[in-house]
């Protein structure tokens, strides 16, 4: 039987590989590094959960598309197409939110929590991860300036940061309003591990954000 999602995922993964080759051709470390990371992240779900019909294919394709959009942005679309950054943030944030939403549903399945607790936490954590990403961009900029090299990530100013976080929130809002719990079948297979990863991920975002702020203030 022809696997449409699998074929699309493979096509997008190959396309990411194409952006990697273009980055190498341009001798652009920013494009090259981002393409390598995007390719690794795009392949991991296929290797880890590709055997789960439907769900595995959805995660793999979603991750691959988000990575490909970012790679195209790094090749120049972030500068030449005003809405490309908004599209990329919405797609990526929706993916993060869908994973968080599923993790929170699995983690709190027996806790008797209020109905709005999971949607609210999903929105809050997605935006928090968005803030962390923006701080990483600032750190990358400062590191690039200090060592006189092209930054791996590019920061486009505070107005862009505010818009990015707005579209991050929009992506998360779409997930909770549509009740996109499609990743629950994957995470409910290992509820204890899901809770542990959720806890540690939240802690890493908080600590990482604090360290990033400290680093920015120190270099500034």
ROMAR-879840 format. One line per field, with one value per residue (C-alpha): residue number from 1; chain; x, y, z. Coordinates in nm, 4 decimals, decimal comma, padded with zeros to 6 digits. Layout:
residues N
miza c(NUM  ...)
pake c(A  ...)
px c(X  ...)
py c(Y  ...)
pz c(Z  ...)
***
This chain:
residues 220
miza c(1  2  3  4  5  6  7  8  9  10  11  12  13  14  15  16  17  18  19  20  21  22  23  24  25  26  27  28  29  30  31  32  33  34  35  36  37  38  39  40  41  42  43  44  45  46  47  48  49  50  51  52  53  54  55  56  57  58  59  60  61  62  63  64  65  66  67  68  69  70  71  72  73  74  75  76  77  78  79  80  81  82  83  84  85  86  87  88  89  90  91  92  93  94  95  96  97  98  99  100  101  102  103  104  105  106  107  108  109  110  111  112  113  114  115  116  117  118  119  120  121  122  123  124  125  126  127  128  129  130  131  132  133  134  135  136  137  138  139  140  141  142  143  144  145  146  147  148  149  150  151  152  153  154  155  156  157  158  159  160  161  162  163  164  165  166  167  168  169  170  171  172  173  174  175  176  177  178  179  180  181  182  183  184  185  186  187  188  189  190  191  192  193  194  195  196  197  198  199  200  201  202  203  204  205  206  207  208  209  210  211  212  213  214  215  216  217  218  219  220)
pake c(A  A  A  A  A  A  A  A  A  A  A  A  A  A  A  A  A  A  A  A  A  A  A  A  A  A  A  A  A  A  A  A  A  A  A  A  A  A  A  A  A  A  A  A  A  A  A  A  A  A  A  A  A  A  A  A  A  A  A  A  A  A  A  A  A  A  A  A  A  A  A  A  A  A  A  A  A  A  A  A  A  A  A  A  A  A  A  A  A  A  A  A  A  A  A  A  A  A  A  A  A  A  A  A  A  A  A  A  A  A  A  A  A  A  A  A  A  A  A  A  A  A  A  A  A  A  A  A  A  A  A  A  A  A  A  A  A  A  A  A  A  A  A  A  A  A  A  A  A  A  A  A  A  A  A  A  A  A  A  A  A  A  A  A  A  A  A  A  A  A  A  A  A  A  A  A  A  A  A  A  A  A  A  A  A  A  A  A  A  A  A  A  A  A  A  A  A  A  A  A  A  A  A  A  A  A  A  A  A  A  A  A  A  A  A  A  A  A  A  A)
px c(00,0000  00,1314  00,2289  00,1468  00,2760  00,5923  00,6607  00,5994  00,8260  01,1048  01,0639  01,0913  01,3917  01,5630  01,4754  01,6408  01,9450  01,9338  01,9492  02,2482  02,4293  02,3421  02,4796  02,8022  02,8201  02,7792  03,0281  02,7671  02,8103  02,4729  02,2803  02,4957  02,4617  02,0869  02,0368  02,2336  02,0274  01,7024  01,7956  01,8822  01,5561  01,3605  01,5029  01,4812  01,1006  01,1110  01,3750  01,2160  00,8412  00,8006  00,6448  00,3399  00,0965  -00,0566  00,0865  00,4508  00,4096  00,2357  00,5112  00,7840  00,6220  00,5437  00,9009  01,0428  00,8203  00,9037  01,2757  01,2529  01,0681  01,3416  01,6175  01,4558  01,4342  01,8052  01,8742  01,7220  01,3444  01,3444  01,4770  01,2959  00,9487  00,8017  00,5572  00,7959  00,9156  00,5542  00,4683  00,7733  00,7040  00,3378  00,4132  00,6992  00,5090  00,2042  00,4253  00,5744  00,2287  00,0828  00,3586  00,3156  -00,0617  -00,0326  00,2308  00,0175  -00,2917  -00,0994  00,0729  -00,2468  -00,4821  -00,5577  -00,5021  -00,8531  -00,7175  -00,9513  -01,0636  -00,8707  -00,5467  -00,3993  -00,4818  -00,3499  -00,0306  00,0180  -00,0077  00,2189  00,4893  00,4873  00,5421  00,8112  00,9945  00,9518  01,1118  01,3998  01,4499  01,4582  01,7159  01,9270  01,9168  02,0445  02,3241  02,4172  02,4324  02,6560  02,8862  02,9118  02,9984  03,2554  03,4405  03,3718  03,1919  02,8490  02,5980  02,4355  02,0996  01,9982  01,8143  01,6087  01,5218  01,2769  00,9748  01,0440  01,0797  00,7375  00,5820  00,7553  00,6135  00,2707  00,2747  00,4105  00,1046  -00,1195  00,0191  -00,0425  -00,3919  -00,4827  -00,3736  -00,5778  -00,8858  -00,8881  -00,8041  -00,5175  -00,4379  -00,3016  00,0282  -00,1349  -00,1169  00,2621  00,3196  00,0662  00,2758  00,5311  00,3453  00,6190  00,8855  00,6538  00,6117  00,9872  01,0744  00,8076  00,9428  01,3061  01,2267  01,0408  01,3314  01,5843  01,3848  01,3646  01,7320  01,8455  01,6500  01,7993  02,1520  02,0888  01,9713  02,2788  02,5036  02,3413  02,3754  02,7381  02,8359  02,6273)
py c(00,0000  00,3424  00,5510  00,9120  01,0611  00,8537  00,9587  01,3256  01,3028  01,1489  01,4196  01,6969  01,5281  01,5162  01,8830  01,9662  01,7788  02,0077  02,3167  02,1599  02,1197  02,4786  02,6000  02,4105  02,5510  02,9036  02,8310  02,9687  02,8185  02,9512  02,7715  02,4593  02,4205  02,4847  02,2409  01,9682  02,0141  02,0247  01,7064  01,5219  01,6298  01,5385  01,1865  01,1064  01,0590  00,8272  00,6124  00,6227  00,5891  00,5411  00,1999  00,3617  00,3890  00,7324  00,9008  00,8274  00,9530  01,2703  01,3598  01,2856  01,4989  01,7863  01,8000  01,7787  02,0587  02,2864  02,2254  02,2801  02,6106  02,7285  02,6204  02,8104  03,1110  03,0876  03,0783  03,4242  03,4032  03,5515  03,8727  03,8697  03,7453  03,9421  03,6715  03,3751  03,4125  03,4259  03,1080  02,9249  03,0255  02,9273  02,5816  02,5160  02,6460  02,4391  02,1291  02,2102  02,2870  01,9613  01,7630  01,9599  01,9232  01,5470  01,5250  01,7282  01,5203  01,1995  01,3359  01,4642  01,1876  01,0785  01,4038  01,5490  01,8839  02,1667  02,1481  02,4620  02,3619  02,1699  02,4318  02,7125  02,5238  02,4377  02,8022  02,9190  02,6580  02,7121  03,0853  03,0147  02,7954  03,0742  03,3203  03,0784  03,0534  03,4326  03,4532  03,1900  03,4072  03,7025  03,4933  03,3701  03,7301  03,8355  03,5361  03,6164  03,9786  03,8874  03,6393  03,8269  03,5348  03,4929  03,3952  03,0534  03,2184  03,5702  03,8174  04,0715  04,3174  04,3537  04,4184  04,0908  03,9193  04,0434  03,9240  03,5870  03,5330  03,6406  03,3788  03,1224  03,1899  03,1715  02,8299  02,7022  02,8517  02,6665  02,3390  02,3804  02,5171  02,2242  01,9815  01,8326  01,5361  01,3292  01,2566  01,1080  00,7489  00,7813  00,9364  00,7292  00,4212  00,5525  00,7812  00,7839  00,8773  01,1411  01,3044  01,2959  01,4466  01,7148  01,8081  01,8169  02,0040  02,2718  02,3036  02,3269  02,6035  02,8035  02,7558  02,8041  03,1280  03,2588  03,1716  03,3313  03,6543  03,6517  03,5945  03,8751  04,1184  04,0179  04,0629  04,3773)
pz c(00,0000  -00,0969  00,2069  00,1167  00,4426  00,4269  00,0689  00,1477  00,4512  00,2459  -00,0187  00,2405  00,4049  00,0655  00,0153  00,3489  00,2229  -00,0795  00,1428  00,3187  -00,0127  -00,1029  00,2293  00,1650  -00,1884  -00,0526  00,2249  00,4612  00,8105  00,9286  00,6555  00,6838  01,0620  01,0576  00,7695  00,9494  01,2665  01,0682  00,8817  01,2034  01,3679  01,0547  01,0425  01,4158  01,4349  01,1352  01,3029  01,6482  01,5863  01,2138  01,2815  01,4433  01,1541  01,1088  01,4166  01,3396  00,9836  01,1013  01,3472  01,0936  00,8234  01,0608  01,1927  00,8410  00,7082  01,0030  00,9511  00,5754  00,6179  00,8554  00,6161  00,3297  00,5585  00,6355  00,2605  00,2300  00,2513  00,6012  00,4469  00,1109  00,2134  00,5020  00,6138  00,5897  00,9486  01,0694  00,8782  01,0114  01,3713  01,3456  01,2034  01,4470  01,7494  01,6580  01,6481  01,9885  02,1268  01,9925  02,1631  02,4870  02,4717  02,4356  02,7098  02,9495  02,8730  02,9393  03,2508  03,4070  03,2984  03,6552  03,8429  03,8212  03,7013  03,5868  03,2205  03,1219  03,2945  03,0002  02,7323  02,9542  03,0361  02,6681  02,5673  02,8499  02,7892  02,4123  02,4567  02,7186  02,4681  02,2128  02,4553  02,5073  02,1301  02,0942  02,3736  02,1979  01,8849  02,0882  02,2368  01,8883  01,7691  02,0578  02,0073  01,6374  01,7092  01,9727  01,7505  01,4251  01,2588  01,1036  01,3752  01,3472  01,4196  01,3198  01,5421  01,3452  01,6228  01,9085  01,6856  01,5101  01,8485  01,9570  01,6302  01,6600  02,0079  01,8865  01,6115  01,8583  02,0732  01,7663  01,6720  02,0248  02,0285  01,7090  01,8692  02,1873  02,0102  01,7675  02,0500  01,8470  02,0680  01,7788  01,9570  02,2665  02,1264  02,1110  02,4526  02,6464  02,5727  02,8246  03,0698  03,3348  03,0808  02,9340  03,2755  03,3368  02,9977  03,0407  03,3837  03,2746  02,9535  03,1478  03,3890  03,1061  02,9368  03,2607  03,3525  02,9932  02,9623  03,2866  03,1717  02,8322  02,9948  03,2192  02,9187  02,7197  03,0104  03,0607  02,6957  02,6648)
***
